[in-house]
């Protein structure tokens, strides 16, 4: 029986017809097929907490098919690496914390709330050494770059007593990082054995005026979708999307782009809002004004990020 590049029978892959790229033709997520495809392989999500959310979504979609003693989850490297293991499949699904992909002063997976963010130029190998040997890589990097119109780039090492730091536009800094990523992928990944994905920016819903809502509101207590098909939030920089298009179009290694931005932009109702875990006690003032502490960045699970994984699944099997 003929097999795909992932070693799974093609006749099973072909049971889903209409394999076009359009959303109305996206195949439903098949957990059994996904697990069989991952047999003997490693899948890794690399990036920030939004990519970690998609990672958790993937595990939630798969783990119910595994017996209790047939799965485990452990963290390594001071929580930078989380590994979910499907024992009977000899497969792992992993998450690696690297919000800028390059080395930065925000690399601590636990303590990383640093307002004065600095990224070290050309330093991807610090993290990249942990990605080698992975069969399916899913990258993201956007939110952490959005600290303003400029970014600080370190030339040299964080260990240097006198640090040489240059300030460049966010777009130029992001372009540098994406080019570095593509060089790393080209040098370290085998296109015959590896699939590489990059997830586009995840939108936020912190400003209700974006969707003609009442001033001063955000995602808190939102229960309906945004119905304007042309809606685009002010926090989603088209200049960054343009950089991605420019850089990735020149890639010598095939990278599949998961464009989740537009479809996610409509979901002002899907954020964790006030229901996320609070790491610090809320003040009486905050409790009196839920809008002040609603999380309009991250997403509820089950929820929107399951849809992201449906798109990933479709792109993986029906590119």
C-alpha positions in Angstrom: 0.0 0.0 0.0 1.4 3.4 -1.0 2.1 5.8 1.8 2.4 9.6 2.3 5.7 11.2 3.3 4.5 10.8 6.9 4.3 7.0 6.6 0.5 6.9 6.7 -1.6 5.0 4.1 -2.7 7.3 1.3 -6.0 5.5 0.9 -7.0 6.7 4.3 -5.8 10.2 3.6 -7.9 10.2 0.4 -11.1 9.3 2.2 -11.6 13.1 2.5 -12.4 14.5 -0.9 -12.6 18.2 -1.9 -9.1 18.8 -0.6 -9.0 22.5 -1.8 -7.5 25.2 0.4 -10.7 27.2 0.9 -12.1 27.4 4.4 -15.5 25.9 3.3 -13.6 22.8 2.3 -11.4 22.4 5.4 -11.5 18.8 6.6 -12.8 18.2 10.1 -10.1 17.4 12.7 -9.5 13.6 12.9 -7.7 12.8 16.1 -7.1 9.1 15.2 -5.4 10.1 11.9 -3.4 12.8 13.7 -2.1 10.4 16.3 -1.2 7.7 13.7 0.7 10.4 11.7 2.6 11.3 14.8 3.6 7.8 15.5 7.4 7.7 16.2 7.6 11.5 15.6 8.0 14.8 17.4 5.7 17.8 17.0 6.7 21.1 18.6 5.0 24.5 19.0 7.6 27.3 19.4 6.7 30.8 20.5 4.8 32.7 23.1 1.7 32.0 25.3 -0.6 32.2 22.3 1.2 29.4 20.7 1.1 27.6 24.0 -2.6 28.0 23.9 -2.7 26.3 20.5 -0.4 23.6 21.8 -2.8 22.9 24.8 -5.7 22.9 22.3 -3.9 20.2 20.3 -3.4 18.0 23.3 -7.0 18.4 24.4 -8.1 17.3 20.9 -5.9 14.2 21.1 -5.6 13.0 24.7 -9.1 11.6 25.1 -8.1 8.8 22.7 -5.3 7.7 25.0 -5.6 5.6 28.1 -4.7 7.2 31.4 -1.5 5.3 31.7 -0.6 5.8 28.1 0.1 9.6 28.3 2.3 11.9 30.4 3.2 15.6 30.5 6.5 16.9 32.0 8.4 20.2 31.9 12.1 20.7 31.5 14.6 23.6 31.3 13.0 25.7 34.0 9.6 25.2 32.3 10.8 26.5 28.9 10.0 23.0 27.4 6.8 21.1 28.0 6.5 17.6 26.6 3.3 15.6 26.2 4.0 12.0 25.5 1.7 9.5 23.8 3.5 6.4 25.0 1.8 3.7 22.7 2.6 5.9 19.7 6.1 6.7 20.7 5.2 10.3 19.9 5.6 13.7 21.6 3.8 17.0 21.3 6.0 19.7 22.7 5.9 23.4 23.5 9.1 25.6 23.7 9.0 29.1 25.1 10.7 31.6 22.8 8.5 34.7 22.4 10.9 36.4 20.0 12.4 33.1 18.6 15.7 34.8 19.0 17.4 35.2 22.4 16.0 38.0 24.5 15.7 39.3 28.0 12.2 37.8 28.2 13.3 34.1 27.8 12.4 33.1 31.3 9.3 31.0 30.9 8.0 32.0 34.3 9.3 35.5 35.0 9.2 37.4 31.8 7.0 40.5 32.3 9.7 43.0 31.2 8.6 46.3 29.7 12.1 47.2 28.4 12.5 44.3 26.0 15.8 43.6 24.2 16.4 41.0 21.5 19.9 39.8 20.6 20.7 39.9 16.9 21.4 36.6 15.2 21.0 34.6 18.4 18.5 31.9 17.3 20.8 29.0 18.0 20.3 29.4 21.8 16.8 28.2 21.3 17.2 26.4 18.0 19.4 23.7 19.4 16.2 22.4 21.2 14.2 22.3 17.9 16.6 20.0 16.0 15.2 16.6 15.2 11.6 17.7 15.3 9.3 16.4 12.5 6.5 19.1 12.6 7.4 22.6 13.8 4.8 25.3 14.4 6.2 28.8 15.0 4.6 32.0 16.1 6.0 35.4 17.1 4.1 38.7 17.1 2.6 40.0 20.3 5.9 40.5 22.1 7.2 42.7 19.4 4.3 45.1 19.9 5.8 47.4 22.6 5.8 50.5 20.5 7.1 51.7 17.2 10.7 50.7 17.9 12.7 47.8 19.3 16.0 47.5 21.1 18.5 45.1 19.4 21.6 43.9 21.2 24.8 43.4 19.2 27.1 41.1 21.1 26.1 39.2 24.3 23.9 39.8 27.3 27.0 38.9 29.3 29.0 41.8 28.0 29.7 44.5 30.6 29.2 47.3 28.1 26.3 46.4 25.9 26.0 47.8 22.3 22.3 48.3 21.7 20.7 49.8 18.6 17.2 51.0 18.3 15.4 50.2 15.1 11.8 50.2 13.9 9.6 47.3 15.0 9.2 46.3 11.3 13.0 46.2 10.7 13.6 44.3 13.9 10.9 41.8 13.0 12.3 41.4 9.5 15.7 40.6 11.0 14.2 37.9 13.2 12.2 36.3 10.3 15.2 36.2 8.1 17.2 34.6 10.9 14.5 32.0 11.3 14.4 31.1 7.6 18.2 30.7 7.6 18.0 28.4 10.6 15.2 26.3 9.0 17.1 26.0 5.7 20.3 24.9 7.5 18.8 22.5 10.0 15.6 21.1 8.6 15.2 18.3 6.0 12.5 19.2 3.6 11.9 15.6 2.8 11.1 14.7 6.5 10.0 17.9 8.1 7.0 20.2 7.9 7.3 23.8 9.1 4.4 26.1 9.9 4.2 29.7 10.9 1.1 31.1 12.5 0.1 34.7 11.8 -0.6 37.3 14.4 -3.4 36.7 16.9 -5.7 39.7 17.2 -6.7 41.4 20.5 -9.9 43.1 21.4 -9.0 45.7 23.9 -10.6 48.7 22.2 -14.4 48.5 21.7 -14.2 51.6 19.4 -12.6 49.3 16.8 -16.0 47.6 16.3 -18.1 50.7 17.0 -18.8 49.7 20.5 -19.3 51.9 23.6 -16.1 53.9 24.4 -14.0 52.5 27.2 -15.2 48.9 26.8 -13.2 45.8 25.6 -13.9 42.1 25.2 -15.5 41.9 28.7 -19.1 40.7 28.5 -19.0 40.4 24.7 -21.2 37.5 23.6 -21.5 38.1 19.8 -19.2 38.0 16.8 -18.2 41.0 14.8 -20.2 40.7 11.7 -18.4 43.2 9.4 -16.5 40.9 7.0 -13.9 43.7 6.4 -13.2 44.2 10.1 -9.6 44.6 11.0 -8.6 45.6 14.6 -6.2 48.5 15.3 -3.9 46.2 17.2 -3.2 43.9 14.2 -0.4 45.7 12.3 -0.7 45.2 8.6 2.9 46.4 8.3 4.0 43.2 10.1 1.9 41.1 7.8 3.6 42.8 4.9 7.0 42.0 6.4 6.0 38.3 6.7 4.8 38.3 3.1 8.1 39.9 1.8 10.4 37.6 3.8 8.6 34.3 3.4 8.0 34.7 -0.3 11.8 34.4 -0.7 12.2 31.3 1.5 14.1 28.5 -0.1 12.5 26.1 2.4 8.7 25.5 2.1 7.0 27.0 5.1 3.2 26.7 5.4 1.6 30.0 6.6 -1.4 29.6 8.9 -3.3 32.8 8.4 -5.6 32.9 11.5 -5.7 36.6 11.9 -8.8 37.5 9.9 -11.0 34.6 11.1 -9.9 35.3 14.7 -10.6 39.1 14.4 -14.3 38.5 14.4 -14.2 36.6 17.8 -14.4 39.4 20.4 -16.5 37.0 22.4 -13.9 34.2 22.6 -11.3 35.6 25.0 -10.6 34.4 28.5 -11.7 37.9 29.7 -12.1 37.8 33.6 -12.1 34.1 33.8 -8.3 33.5 33.4 -6.2 32.5 36.4 -5.1 35.6 38.3 -1.5 35.4 39.4 -1.9 38.3 41.8 -4.8 39.2 44.0 -7.2 41.6 42.4 -7.7 45.0 44.1 -11.1 46.2 45.2 -10.9 48.8 42.4 -10.3 46.1 39.8 -13.1 43.9 41.1 -15.5 46.9 40.9 -14.5 47.4 37.2 -14.0 44.1 35.4 -13.1 45.9 32.1 -9.8 46.9 33.9 -8.5 43.4 34.2 -10.2 41.5 31.4 -7.7 39.5 29.3 -8.5 40.3 25.7 -5.4 38.7 24.4 -5.7 35.0 25.2 -8.5 32.6 24.2 -10.8 30.2 26.0 -10.5 26.5 25.5 -12.4 24.7 24.1 -12.7 27.5 21.6 -11.2 29.4 18.8 -7.8 27.8 18.9 -9.3 24.5 18.2 -10.3 26.0 14.9 -6.6 27.0 14.4 -5.7 23.4 14.8 -8.4 22.3 12.3 -6.7 24.6 9.8 -3.3 23.2 10.8 -4.6 19.7 10.3 -6.0 20.6 6.9 -2.7 22.2 5.8 -0.7 19.2 7.1 -2.7 16.6 5.1 -4.0 18.6 2.2 -1.4 21.3 1.5 
